[in-house]
Amino acid sequence: MPDPHRIQRELCELLSRPCYASLFHHRNQFRNPKHPPETPATLAARTTKWIMENNPLLDPVTVEERSRPGIEFYRAHDGGRDIVRITAEKIHLTSGTLGGSWVERSVMQTIWSASQRWEGKGREQRFMEILGAANFIHPDWNHKEEIACMQVPHGLTVVVIVGRGNWKAMRSQPDSPLTPDKPLPPGKPVTPKITSQGDVIDVLGMMPIPGTYQCIVPLFNDMWVRSVPRGSSHWPLLS
């Protein structure tokens, strides 16, 4: 189990560096005025709480900075459709471009190479399936229609929490009675019952082994994120 006290402390120490002041200013400039301003301490506490509640990463989990030229992070998303949809059985909460969970370019390249036996649209579909399985992306949370890329400008750094993916991120939450007039309950949407490693295999067809290395990026500028066009010669990479 990752140590939440260490993660929160190291996050706060790094996010308190002067180089991140402009990112906090940007975030607070566009925040909901009903919410208090974000600070390194509040963001570190909130991010750590999310990690411990959702189990996205296996230990060891490290808190690092990325500062090399040409940093790129990628994530699958739903292409802007069905952002929230409620039925009598479950909440469908789909995935957008600005989430906190990403993989580095090297992971995308490895998975793309693993799909080389397929061609054309078949290869694209197979790539998305492998990406979802390798990162434990539950199909009810993310339809994996499109790819987004975060390009960190040269000379800037980002703080990342790094670890291998954990199948427990997909474990079911307690059922909640749902009606369209009720607000969304906290936490994950209701999902098919995933309570054990056997369920991961039988229900989702995934292997509950350690996943690829993932990065949780708690602080970035949304202007760094752009879509990777389908049909481009570099897809699934931006360039």
Secondary structure, 3 states (H helix, E strand, C coil): CCCHHHHHHHHHHHHCCHHHHHHHHHHHHCCCCCCCCCCHHHHHHHHHHHHHHHCCECCCCEEEEECCCCCEEEEEECCCCCCEEECCCCEEECCCCCCCEEEEHHHHHHHHHHCCCCCHHHHHHHHHHHHHHHCCCCCCCCCCCEEEEEECCCCCCEEEEEEEECHHHHCCCCCCCCCCCCCCCCCCCCCCCCCCHHHHHHHHCCCCCCCCEEEECCCCCHHHEEEECCCCCCCCCCC
